[in-house]
């Protein structure tokens, strides 16, 4: 999915979807993404917005847009037809929900601690820690201060980027327009992924960052841009040190934690 979204971003940036090869490449990757995981449907709103921008900029023709869309549907169609025959709906949503029948229900938490506490203390806090690092089956956590420190560091990036904005080269009005269109495209994609995640957690308590993985490519690109603006601050060294420390911590604690769970009835 990340390769597919990168292709869309490249197309918006350089306007090269009028090449048959790129139109086929984008359409095929879209279809393959949907075949791999239904959450790839989150690509569709971002793709539509990107095509609107391209049509507005006169950088794409309707013919090649049609090739991409039709090819994506052609790739996904066999799976949807099979799901219709086996499960009764193209996305097998009912079967998916039935598989979570024994999972923790959101209503149980909301009735017990209230809606605000559920979304902040449970969904937000658990998902944030999961994004940084959790071992086992979401039950082996690092010290709480480590999570606060990592989240605080990430939160500082926008501020540090603004402080160092003078170091960023000036861009032309056309480049500024394209950057704005890219931000809107990225934003719609991230919003769609978040909306699906919130909808899922409105029924089941599944506060795991893995459900947000499609949007992590955008987050990584944002981190990379901030890092490029802060090259003098040696940000790569800081990020590498955090990842190394995380790996060493879990490498030293997981064996004992697993052994304790094996002997505990």
C-alpha positions as CSV (number, residue, x, y, z in Angstrom):
1,X,0.0,0.0,0.0
2,X,2.8,2.4,0.8
3,X,4.3,1.9,-2.7
4,X,0.9,2.5,-4.2
5,X,0.5,5.8,-2.2
6,X,4.0,6.8,-3.1
7,X,3.1,6.4,-6.8
8,X,0.1,8.7,-6.3
9,X,2.2,11.3,-4.6
10,X,4.8,11.1,-7.3
11,X,2.1,11.6,-9.9
12,X,0.7,14.7,-8.2
13,X,4.3,16.1,-7.8
14,X,5.4,15.5,-11.4
15,X,2.2,15.1,-13.3
16,X,3.3,12.0,-15.2
17,X,0.1,9.9,-15.2
18,X,-0.3,10.6,-18.9
19,X,2.4,8.0,-19.6
20,X,0.7,4.7,-20.2
21,X,3.3,2.9,-18.0
22,X,2.5,5.0,-15.0
23,X,-1.2,4.7,-15.4
24,X,-1.0,0.9,-15.6
25,X,1.4,0.9,-12.6
26,X,-0.9,3.0,-10.4
27,X,-4.0,1.0,-11.3
28,X,-2.3,-2.4,-10.9
29,X,-0.8,-1.4,-7.5
30,X,-4.2,-0.2,-6.3
31,X,-5.9,-3.4,-7.2
32,X,-3.1,-5.5,-5.6
33,X,-3.3,-3.4,-2.4
34,X,-7.1,-4.1,-2.2
35,X,-6.4,-7.8,-2.8
36,X,-3.9,-7.8,0.0
37,X,-6.0,-6.0,2.6
38,X,-9.5,-4.5,2.4
39,X,-8.3,-1.4,4.4
40,X,-6.5,-0.4,1.2
41,X,-9.8,1.0,0.2
42,X,-8.6,4.0,2.2
43,X,-6.5,4.8,-0.9
44,X,-9.6,5.6,-2.9
45,X,-10.6,9.0,-1.4
46,X,-6.9,10.1,-1.6
47,X,-6.7,8.9,-5.2
48,X,-9.9,10.7,-6.2
49,X,-8.6,13.9,-4.7
50,X,-5.2,13.5,-6.4
51,X,-6.9,13.0,-9.8
52,X,-9.0,16.1,-9.2
53,X,-5.8,18.1,-8.6
54,X,-4.2,16.6,-11.7
55,X,-7.2,17.4,-13.9
56,X,-7.2,21.0,-12.5
57,X,-3.6,21.4,-13.3
58,X,-4.1,19.9,-16.8
59,X,-1.5,17.3,-16.0
60,X,-3.6,14.2,-16.7
61,X,-6.1,13.1,-19.2
62,X,-9.4,11.3,-18.6
63,X,-8.2,8.4,-20.8
64,X,-5.3,7.5,-18.5
65,X,-7.4,8.1,-15.4
66,X,-9.9,5.6,-16.7
67,X,-7.1,3.1,-17.4
68,X,-5.9,3.3,-13.8
69,X,-9.4,3.0,-12.2
70,X,-10.6,0.2,-14.5
71,X,-7.4,-1.8,-13.9
72,X,-7.7,-1.4,-10.2
73,X,-11.3,-2.7,-10.3
74,X,-10.3,-5.5,-12.6
75,X,-7.6,-6.8,-10.1
76,X,-10.0,-6.6,-7.1
77,X,-13.1,-8.0,-8.9
78,X,-12.3,-11.7,-8.5
79,X,-11.9,-11.4,-4.8
80,X,-15.1,-9.4,-4.4
81,X,-17.1,-11.9,-6.5
82,X,-15.7,-14.8,-4.4
83,X,-16.7,-13.0,-1.2
84,X,-20.2,-12.5,-2.5
85,X,-20.5,-16.2,-3.2
86,X,-19.0,-17.3,0.2
87,X,-20.0,-14.5,2.6
88,X,-22.8,-12.7,0.9
89,X,-21.0,-9.3,0.6
90,X,-18.0,-8.2,-1.4
91,X,-15.9,-7.1,1.6
92,X,-16.9,-10.0,3.9
93,X,-17.6,-7.4,6.6
94,X,-20.1,-9.5,8.5
95,X,-17.7,-12.5,8.7
96,X,-15.0,-10.1,9.9
97,X,-17.2,-8.7,12.6
98,X,-18.3,-12.2,13.7
99,X,-14.7,-13.2,14.2
100,X,-14.4,-10.5,16.8
101,X,-17.5,-11.7,18.7
102,X,-15.4,-12.7,21.7
103,X,-13.3,-9.6,21.8
104,X,-13.5,-6.8,24.3
105,X,-16.5,-4.6,23.5
106,X,-16.3,-0.8,23.5
107,X,-19.6,-0.6,25.2
108,X,-18.3,-2.5,28.2
109,X,-15.6,0.1,28.7
110,X,-17.8,3.1,28.0
111,X,-20.4,1.9,30.5
112,X,-17.7,1.3,33.1
113,X,-15.4,4.3,32.8
114,X,-17.3,6.7,30.5
115,X,-16.8,7.7,26.9
116,X,-14.2,10.3,27.5
117,X,-12.0,8.1,29.6
118,X,-12.4,5.2,27.1
119,X,-11.2,7.3,24.2
120,X,-8.3,9.0,26.0
121,X,-7.1,6.7,28.8
122,X,-7.7,3.5,26.8
123,X,-7.8,3.9,23.0
124,X,-5.5,6.9,22.7
125,X,-3.0,5.9,25.4
126,X,-2.8,2.2,24.5
127,X,-2.5,3.0,20.8
128,X,0.3,5.6,21.4
129,X,2.3,3.1,23.5
130,X,1.7,0.4,20.9
131,X,3.1,2.7,18.2
132,X,6.3,3.1,20.1
133,X,6.7,-0.4,21.4
134,X,4.8,-3.1,23.3
135,X,5.9,-6.7,23.8
136,X,4.0,-10.0,24.0
137,X,0.3,-9.9,23.4
138,X,-0.1,-6.2,24.2
139,X,0.9,-6.9,27.8
140,X,4.6,-6.3,28.2
141,X,5.1,-2.5,28.5
142,X,8.2,-0.3,29.0
143,X,8.5,2.1,31.9
144,X,5.8,4.8,31.5
145,X,8.4,7.7,31.4
146,X,9.9,6.2,28.3
147,X,6.6,6.6,26.5
148,X,6.1,10.1,27.7
149,X,9.6,11.0,26.5
150,X,9.2,9.5,23.1
151,X,5.8,11.2,22.6
152,X,7.2,14.5,23.9
153,X,10.1,14.3,21.4
154,X,7.8,13.7,18.5
155,X,5.5,16.5,19.6
156,X,8.5,18.9,19.6
157,X,9.2,18.3,15.9
158,X,6.7,20.8,14.5
159,X,8.0,23.5,16.9
160,X,11.7,22.8,16.0
161,X,10.8,22.8,12.3
162,X,9.3,26.3,12.6
163,X,12.4,27.6,14.5
164,X,14.6,26.3,11.7
165,X,12.3,27.4,8.8
166,X,14.8,30.0,7.8
167,X,17.1,27.3,6.7
168,X,14.6,25.9,4.2
169,X,15.2,27.2,0.6
170,X,12.5,29.4,-1.0
171,X,10.1,27.7,-3.3
172,X,8.3,29.0,-6.4
173,X,4.5,29.6,-6.4
174,X,4.0,26.5,-8.6
175,X,5.9,24.4,-6.1
176,X,4.0,25.9,-3.2
177,X,0.7,25.0,-4.9
178,X,1.8,21.4,-5.6
179,X,3.0,21.1,-2.0
180,X,-0.4,22.2,-0.8
181,X,-2.1,19.7,-3.0
182,X,0.2,16.9,-1.7
183,X,-0.7,17.9,1.9
184,X,-4.4,17.7,1.2
185,X,-3.9,14.3,-0.5
186,X,-1.9,13.0,2.4
187,X,-4.4,14.5,4.9
188,X,-7.4,12.9,3.3
189,X,-5.6,9.5,3.3
190,X,-4.6,9.8,7.0
191,X,-8.1,11.1,7.9
192,X,-9.7,8.1,6.2
193,X,-7.4,5.6,8.0
194,X,-8.2,7.3,11.3
195,X,-11.9,7.3,10.6
196,X,-11.8,3.6,10.0
197,X,-9.8,3.0,13.1
198,X,-12.2,5.1,15.2
199,X,-15.2,3.3,13.7
200,X,-13.7,-0.1,14.5
201,X,-12.9,1.0,18.1
202,X,-16.5,2.3,18.5
203,X,-17.6,-1.3,18.5
204,X,-14.5,-3.3,19.7
205,X,-11.6,-2.3,21.9
206,X,-8.7,-2.8,19.5
207,X,-6.3,0.0,20.5
208,X,-3.4,-1.3,18.5
209,X,-1.2,0.9,16.2
210,X,-1.0,-1.9,13.6
211,X,-4.5,-0.8,12.4
212,X,-2.9,2.6,11.6
213,X,0.0,1.1,9.7
214,X,-1.2,2.4,6.3
215,X,-0.8,6.0,7.5
216,X,2.7,5.4,8.9
217,X,4.3,6.0,5.6
218,X,2.9,9.6,5.7
219,X,4.2,9.9,9.3
220,X,7.6,8.6,8.3
221,X,7.7,11.2,5.4
222,X,6.8,13.9,7.9
223,X,9.6,12.8,10.3
224,X,12.0,12.7,7.4
225,X,11.1,16.2,6.3
226,X,11.6,17.6,9.8
227,X,14.8,15.7,10.1
228,X,16.1,17.3,6.9
229,X,15.3,20.7,8.4
230,X,17.1,19.8,11.6
231,X,20.2,18.2,10.1
232,X,22.5,20.2,12.4
233,X,20.7,18.7,15.4
234,X,21.9,15.2,14.5
235,X,18.3,13.9,14.5
236,X,19.2,10.6,12.8
237,X,21.5,9.8,15.7
238,X,18.7,10.5,18.2
239,X,16.2,8.3,16.3
240,X,18.7,5.5,15.9
241,X,19.6,5.6,19.6
242,X,15.9,5.4,20.6
243,X,15.3,2.4,18.3
244,X,18.5,0.7,19.5
245,X,17.5,1.3,23.1
246,X,14.0,-0.1,22.5
247,X,15.4,-3.2,20.9
248,X,17.9,-3.8,23.8
249,X,15.2,-3.3,26.4
250,X,12.8,-5.8,24.9
251,X,15.7,-8.2,24.2
252,X,16.6,-8.2,27.9
253,X,13.1,-8.4,29.3
254,X,11.1,-10.7,26.9
255,X,12.8,-14.0,27.9
256,X,11.9,-13.5,31.6
257,X,8.4,-12.3,30.8
258,X,7.7,-15.2,28.5
259,X,9.1,-17.7,31.1
260,X,6.9,-16.2,33.8
261,X,3.8,-16.6,31.6
262,X,4.6,-20.2,30.8
263,X,4.8,-21.2,34.5
264,X,1.8,-19.1,35.6
265,X,-1.5,-21.1,35.4
